[in-house]
Every structure is written in C-alpha cells, then in structure tokens.
C-alpha cells in the first residue's frame, strides 16, 4: 500500500510539474493558410482552456525566404489570434528566430509564473548586401491568408531594418502588372518612398524609387537593402 501511495504521489507531482512548465503545443510547418489557421485555432483553444496562460510563438525562416516576408508571416499569426480569435494582445508574444534549414514556427503555451521558452537564435537585421528584404503585391491580395499583406506592414518592417542599419540604402523597384501602366507602377514606388520618409523619418537621400518595364502577372514592389550610395 505504501508503494502504491508513493507512486500516486509521484504521478501527481509529475503532473503538477508538467502543468507548471512551458510546453510546445505544435510546430507550424511551411504550409497553406487553411492548415495554418488550424494550428492557430489549436493554440487558441489551449489559451481558452487555461485563461491564466499565454502563448509564445518562435518563428524561424529558411535562408531563401526574405526577412520582411518572414516577419509579415509570423506577426500575421499574432494578428489572427488577437483579431480573429479574440485573444488578449498581452497573452501573445512573438519571438523572431533566425535562419534554419526550413521555415517553421513553434507554438508554446506558458502557464502563469513560469519561464517562457528561448529561441535558438535571434533574427539578424544586419544583412549581407544587396538583399531583397520583401516583395509586396499592391493589386493582388491573396484569397485566403493569415499573413500581413498590406503595403503598410511591408514598409513597417522595411523601415525597421533601415533604422537598424543607418549606413544601408533602400531601393524600391516597381514592376507593373498586366493591366497597370509603367507610370502607375512608378507612382506605387514613389508613394512607398514618401511613406518611408513621412512615417519613419528615413532620409530621402537613402531611398531610390524606380519602375521596370518588365511586366509581371501582378504588380510587384521589390524592397531592397543595398550599399549606401
């Protein structure tokens, strides 16, 4: 009887310890938006089951995924949990990891009073140049996505990289879509440049804006980081 009682006590102790530690719920792979929502819904359910807990999402990217695209992706998960699933903003933390052999995001539940997980590495915003930081599609929004797709979001992260690297220049290249003129594409590029100057106080001398005559299926704005001119 004493042995059984001891085993029961040990089992309860282990259960308490498990509940009092951060644990990984799942890992979101590089998949489609429908699957991503399913993973995030699972995390939201865990937060609902334990109202005192919080979520930590640790994202990593493959080297061929532009940093800005990665940031729009992982912070889009935050947006989905808060704005689509009603999770309080202070219960969700995004940790931006650096480069791995593939793109994925770990979802963690952290009970109250416990230490959060730590990323293996942190995003390096001091890039090797030139670097295509992000690509925006102003006139071709996705039919279904959990990523942040507004141009303002692309420019927000782009500006962050420029402010972190004061000796780096910006080069915005607009490609017209099938039904867009080169002149309209140029207006897209100059508008993006104006937003960087007005909203983030980036020195206008650091930003070049131009349009290409090469058409794409959808209009594109390539956001480059280059050597200072």
LOFI-676127 format. One record per residue (C-alpha): residue in three letters; x, y, z. Coordinates in nm, 3 decimals. Example, Ala and Ser with C-alpha at 12.3 -4.5 7.8 and 13.67 -1.06 7.14 Angstrom:
<recs>
<type = ALA east = 1.230 north = -0.450 up = 0.780> $
<type = SER east = 1.367 north = -0.106 up = 0.714> $
</recs>
This chain:
<recs>
<type = UNK east = 0.000 north = 0.000 up = 0.000> $
<type = UNK east = 0.283 north = 0.237 up = 0.087> $
<type = UNK east = 0.440 north = 0.170 up = -0.253> $
<type = UNK east = 0.110 north = 0.241 up = -0.433> $
<type = UNK east = 0.063 north = 0.560 up = -0.231> $
<type = UNK east = 0.417 north = 0.667 up = -0.318> $
<type = UNK east = 0.358 north = 0.601 up = -0.688> $
<type = UNK east = 0.035 north = 0.802 up = -0.680> $
<type = UNK east = 0.212 north = 1.089 up = -0.506> $
<type = UNK east = 0.492 north = 1.079 up = -0.765> $
<type = UNK east = 0.242 north = 1.074 up = -1.051> $
<type = UNK east = 0.060 north = 1.377 up = -0.911> $
<type = UNK east = 0.389 north = 1.558 up = -0.857> $
<type = UNK east = 0.499 north = 1.496 up = -1.215> $
<type = UNK east = 0.159 north = 1.614 up = -1.344> $
<type = UNK east = 0.188 north = 1.935 up = -1.143> $
<type = UNK east = 0.543 north = 1.991 up = -1.271> $
<type = UNK east = 0.433 north = 1.939 up = -1.633> $
<type = UNK east = 0.146 north = 2.183 up = -1.592> $
<type = UNK east = 0.382 north = 2.440 up = -1.437> $
<type = UNK east = 0.624 north = 2.433 up = -1.730> $
<type = UNK east = 0.606 north = 2.584 up = -2.075> $
<type = UNK east = 0.525 north = 2.316 up = -2.328> $
<type = UNK east = 0.528 north = 2.311 up = -2.706> $
<type = UNK east = 0.179 north = 2.260 up = -2.843> $
<type = UNK east = 0.272 north = 2.207 up = -3.209> $
<type = UNK east = 0.502 north = 2.330 up = -3.485> $
<type = UNK east = 0.353 north = 2.513 up = -3.783> $
<type = UNK east = 0.538 north = 2.398 up = -4.096> $
<type = UNK east = 0.568 north = 2.589 up = -4.423> $
<type = UNK east = 0.213 north = 2.511 up = -4.532> $
<type = UNK east = -0.103 north = 2.671 up = -4.671> $
<type = UNK east = -0.325 north = 2.925 up = -4.495> $
<type = UNK east = -0.603 north = 2.677 up = -4.417> $
<type = UNK east = -0.363 north = 2.449 up = -4.231> $
<type = UNK east = -0.202 north = 2.744 up = -4.053> $
<type = UNK east = -0.541 north = 2.852 up = -3.922> $
<type = UNK east = -0.598 north = 2.501 up = -3.792> $
<type = UNK east = -0.273 north = 2.512 up = -3.595> $
<type = UNK east = -0.351 north = 2.858 up = -3.458> $
<type = UNK east = -0.703 north = 2.752 up = -3.361> $
<type = UNK east = -0.547 north = 2.470 up = -3.158> $
<type = UNK east = -0.329 north = 2.722 up = -2.977> $
<type = UNK east = -0.628 north = 2.949 up = -2.916> $
<type = UNK east = -0.814 north = 2.656 up = -2.762> $
<type = UNK east = -0.524 north = 2.592 up = -2.526> $
<type = UNK east = -0.531 north = 2.957 up = -2.420> $
<type = UNK east = -0.905 north = 2.931 up = -2.363> $
<type = UNK east = -0.868 north = 2.618 up = -2.152> $
<type = UNK east = -0.616 north = 2.796 up = -1.926> $
<type = UNK east = -0.708 north = 3.167 up = -1.905> $
<type = UNK east = -0.400 north = 3.244 up = -1.695> $
<type = UNK east = -0.158 north = 3.112 up = -1.958> $
<type = UNK east = -0.002 north = 3.292 up = -2.251> $
<type = UNK east = 0.127 north = 3.193 up = -2.593> $
<type = UNK east = 0.478 north = 3.227 up = -2.728> $
<type = UNK east = 0.540 north = 3.173 up = -3.099> $
<type = UNK east = 0.901 north = 3.125 up = -3.210> $
<type = UNK east = 0.947 north = 3.160 up = -3.584> $
<type = UNK east = 1.244 north = 3.056 up = -3.796> $
<type = UNK east = 1.298 north = 3.102 up = -4.169> $
<type = UNK east = 1.478 north = 2.927 up = -4.448> $
<type = UNK east = 1.755 north = 3.138 up = -4.599> $
<type = UNK east = 1.569 north = 3.190 up = -4.928> $
<type = UNK east = 1.265 north = 3.344 up = -4.753> $
<type = UNK east = 1.308 north = 3.724 up = -4.746> $
<type = UNK east = 1.324 north = 3.863 up = -4.390> $
<type = UNK east = 1.033 north = 4.100 up = -4.445> $
<type = UNK east = 0.813 north = 3.821 up = -4.578> $
<type = UNK east = 0.904 north = 3.612 up = -4.275> $
<type = UNK east = 0.813 north = 3.898 up = -4.038> $
<type = UNK east = 0.478 north = 3.953 up = -4.209> $
<type = UNK east = 0.410 north = 3.583 up = -4.174> $
<type = UNK east = 0.491 north = 3.534 up = -3.805> $
<type = UNK east = 0.333 north = 3.863 up = -3.697> $
<type = UNK east = 0.028 north = 3.768 up = -3.903> $
<type = UNK east = -0.014 north = 3.474 up = -3.666> $
<type = UNK east = -0.027 north = 3.724 up = -3.379> $
<type = UNK east = -0.285 north = 3.931 up = -3.568> $
<type = UNK east = -0.501 north = 3.623 up = -3.630> $
<type = UNK east = -0.501 north = 3.514 up = -3.267> $
<type = UNK east = -0.584 north = 3.862 up = -3.139> $
<type = UNK east = -0.826 north = 3.986 up = -3.404> $
<type = UNK east = -0.988 north = 3.666 up = -3.527> $
<type = UNK east = -0.984 north = 3.451 up = -3.215> $
<type = UNK east = -1.025 north = 3.726 up = -2.953> $
<type = UNK east = -0.708 north = 3.656 up = -2.754> $
<type = UNK east = -0.588 north = 3.950 up = -2.545> $
<type = UNK east = -0.277 north = 4.107 up = -2.706> $
<type = UNK east = -0.072 north = 4.078 up = -2.386> $
<type = UNK east = -0.117 north = 3.699 up = -2.393> $
<type = UNK east = 0.067 north = 3.653 up = -2.723> $
<type = UNK east = 0.442 north = 3.701 up = -2.771> $
<type = UNK east = 0.630 north = 3.669 up = -3.099> $
<type = UNK east = 0.997 north = 3.571 up = -3.091> $
<type = UNK east = 1.178 north = 3.624 up = -3.422> $
<type = UNK east = 1.433 north = 3.348 up = -3.471> $
<type = UNK east = 1.699 north = 3.348 up = -3.739> $
<type = UNK east = 1.783 north = 3.113 up = -4.025> $
<type = UNK east = 1.724 north = 2.736 up = -4.016> $
<type = UNK east = 1.723 north = 2.466 up = -4.282> $
<type = UNK east = 1.347 north = 2.516 up = -4.324> $
<type = UNK east = 1.073 north = 2.762 up = -4.233> $
<type = UNK east = 0.859 north = 2.679 up = -3.929> $
<type = UNK east = 0.704 north = 2.832 up = -3.617> $
<type = UNK east = 0.689 north = 2.668 up = -3.275> $
<type = UNK east = 0.373 north = 2.727 up = -3.070> $
<type = UNK east = 0.423 north = 2.725 up = -2.692> $
<type = UNK east = 0.180 north = 2.754 up = -2.402> $
<type = UNK east = 0.331 north = 2.917 up = -2.095> $
<type = UNK east = 0.143 north = 2.878 up = -1.764> $
<type = UNK east = 0.136 north = 3.177 up = -1.528> $
<type = UNK east = 0.453 north = 3.218 up = -1.326> $
<type = UNK east = 0.673 north = 3.001 up = -1.547> $
<type = UNK east = 0.969 north = 3.086 up = -1.766> $
<type = UNK east = 0.899 north = 3.126 up = -2.141> $
<type = UNK east = 1.098 north = 2.929 up = -2.400> $
<type = UNK east = 1.409 north = 3.077 up = -2.558> $
<type = UNK east = 1.486 north = 3.085 up = -2.931> $
<type = UNK east = 1.797 north = 2.910 up = -3.060> $
<type = UNK east = 1.888 north = 3.231 up = -3.244> $
<type = UNK east = 1.754 north = 3.580 up = -3.300> $
<type = UNK east = 1.678 north = 3.749 up = -3.631> $
<type = UNK east = 1.982 north = 3.931 up = -3.766> $
<type = UNK east = 1.886 north = 4.269 up = -3.911> $
<type = UNK east = 2.243 north = 4.346 up = -4.019> $
<type = UNK east = 2.222 north = 4.185 up = -4.362> $
<type = UNK east = 2.464 north = 4.086 up = -4.634> $
<type = UNK east = 2.405 north = 4.326 up = -4.920> $
<type = UNK east = 2.238 north = 4.355 up = -5.157> $
<type = UNK east = 1.934 north = 4.185 up = -5.005> $
<type = UNK east = 1.578 north = 4.155 up = -5.130> $
<type = UNK east = 1.407 north = 4.230 up = -4.800> $
<type = UNK east = 1.046 north = 4.181 up = -4.908> $
<type = UNK east = 0.806 north = 4.175 up = -5.203> $
<type = UNK east = 0.465 north = 4.342 up = -5.186> $
<type = UNK east = 0.174 north = 4.283 up = -5.426> $
<type = UNK east = -0.038 north = 4.600 up = -5.410> $
<type = UNK east = -0.310 north = 4.492 up = -5.653> $
<type = UNK east = -0.318 north = 4.113 up = -5.599> $
<type = UNK east = -0.427 north = 4.028 up = -5.244> $
<type = UNK east = -0.444 north = 3.660 up = -5.152> $
<type = UNK east = -0.787 north = 3.498 up = -5.145> $
<type = UNK east = -0.708 north = 3.345 up = -4.807> $
<type = UNK east = -0.412 north = 3.421 up = -4.582> $
<type = UNK east = -0.312 north = 3.473 up = -4.220> $
<type = UNK east = -0.011 north = 3.684 up = -4.321> $
<type = UNK east = 0.000 north = 4.063 up = -4.305> $
<type = UNK east = -0.035 north = 4.173 up = -4.667> $
<type = UNK east = -0.093 north = 4.549 up = -4.653> $
<type = UNK east = 0.184 north = 4.757 up = -4.805> $
<type = UNK east = 0.194 north = 4.949 up = -4.476> $
<type = UNK east = 0.304 north = 4.629 up = -4.299> $
<type = UNK east = 0.579 north = 4.564 up = -4.554> $
<type = UNK east = 0.703 north = 4.921 up = -4.513> $
<type = UNK east = 0.687 north = 4.898 up = -4.133> $
<type = UNK east = 0.931 north = 4.608 up = -4.123> $
<type = UNK east = 1.139 north = 4.755 up = -4.407> $
<type = UNK east = 1.176 north = 5.080 up = -4.213> $
<type = UNK east = 1.277 north = 4.884 up = -3.905> $
<type = UNK east = 1.565 north = 4.727 up = -4.099> $
<type = UNK east = 1.668 north = 5.066 up = -4.240> $
<type = UNK east = 1.665 north = 5.229 up = -3.896> $
<type = UNK east = 1.872 north = 4.941 up = -3.756> $
<type = UNK east = 2.128 north = 4.988 up = -4.035> $
<type = UNK east = 2.183 north = 5.364 up = -4.084> $
<type = UNK east = 2.454 north = 5.308 up = -4.345> $
<type = UNK east = 2.229 north = 5.098 up = -4.569> $
<type = UNK east = 2.023 north = 5.239 up = -4.858> $
<type = UNK east = 1.674 north = 5.148 up = -4.977> $
<type = UNK east = 1.589 north = 5.062 up = -5.336> $
<type = UNK east = 1.222 north = 5.024 up = -5.426> $
<type = UNK east = 1.160 north = 4.863 up = -5.766> $
<type = UNK east = 0.805 north = 4.852 up = -5.903> $
<type = UNK east = 0.701 north = 4.601 up = -6.170> $
<type = UNK east = 0.370 north = 4.673 up = -6.346> $
<type = UNK east = 0.105 north = 4.404 up = -6.360> $
<type = UNK east = -0.072 north = 4.302 up = -6.680> $
<type = UNK east = -0.328 north = 4.584 up = -6.655> $
<type = UNK east = -0.108 north = 4.850 up = -6.497> $
<type = UNK east = 0.098 north = 5.109 up = -6.681> $
<type = UNK east = 0.463 north = 5.173 up = -6.608> $
<type = UNK east = 0.363 north = 5.523 up = -6.498> $
<type = UNK east = 0.121 north = 5.376 up = -6.240> $
<type = UNK east = 0.392 north = 5.138 up = -6.119> $
<type = UNK east = 0.623 north = 5.434 up = -6.076> $
<type = UNK east = 0.359 north = 5.608 up = -5.868> $
<type = UNK east = 0.344 north = 5.298 up = -5.645> $
<type = UNK east = 0.719 north = 5.317 up = -5.590> $
<type = UNK east = 0.722 north = 5.690 up = -5.518> $
<type = UNK east = 0.425 north = 5.654 up = -5.284> $
<type = UNK east = 0.608 north = 5.386 up = -5.087> $
<type = UNK east = 0.915 north = 5.609 up = -5.073> $
<type = UNK east = 0.705 north = 5.901 up = -4.946> $
<type = UNK east = 0.560 north = 5.683 up = -4.668> $
<type = UNK east = 0.908 north = 5.582 up = -4.550> $
<type = UNK east = 1.007 north = 5.947 up = -4.534> $
<type = UNK east = 0.688 north = 6.077 up = -4.371> $
<type = UNK east = 0.609 north = 5.793 up = -4.130> $
<type = UNK east = 0.955 north = 5.671 up = -4.031> $
<type = UNK east = 1.174 north = 5.976 up = -4.100> $
<type = UNK east = 1.409 north = 5.785 up = -4.327> $
<type = UNK east = 1.644 north = 6.030 up = -4.501> $
<type = UNK east = 1.514 north = 6.078 up = -4.854> $
<type = UNK east = 1.870 north = 6.059 up = -4.987> $
<type = UNK east = 1.883 north = 5.695 up = -4.874> $
<type = UNK east = 1.580 north = 5.588 up = -5.081> $
<type = UNK east = 1.573 north = 5.527 up = -5.455> $
<type = UNK east = 1.241 north = 5.455 up = -5.628> $
<type = UNK east = 1.212 north = 5.328 up = -5.985> $
<type = UNK east = 0.987 north = 5.131 up = -6.217> $
<type = UNK east = 1.075 north = 4.847 up = -6.452> $
<type = UNK east = 0.932 north = 4.796 up = -6.799> $
<type = UNK east = 0.922 north = 4.421 up = -6.742> $
<type = UNK east = 0.567 north = 4.318 up = -6.665> $
<type = UNK east = 0.463 north = 4.061 up = -6.406> $
<type = UNK east = 0.134 north = 3.875 up = -6.366> $
<type = UNK east = 0.057 north = 4.102 up = -6.068> $
<type = UNK east = 0.214 north = 4.435 up = -5.985> $
<type = UNK east = 0.508 north = 4.393 up = -5.751> $
<type = UNK east = 0.710 north = 4.619 up = -5.527> $
<type = UNK east = 1.051 north = 4.476 up = -5.450> $
<type = UNK east = 1.203 north = 4.626 up = -5.135> $
<type = UNK east = 1.582 north = 4.602 up = -5.145> $
<type = UNK east = 1.856 north = 4.684 up = -4.898> $
<type = UNK east = 2.173 north = 4.798 up = -5.076> $
<type = UNK east = 2.511 north = 4.952 up = -5.007> $
<type = UNK east = 2.492 north = 5.320 up = -4.917> $
<type = UNK east = 2.530 north = 5.540 up = -5.219> $
</recs>
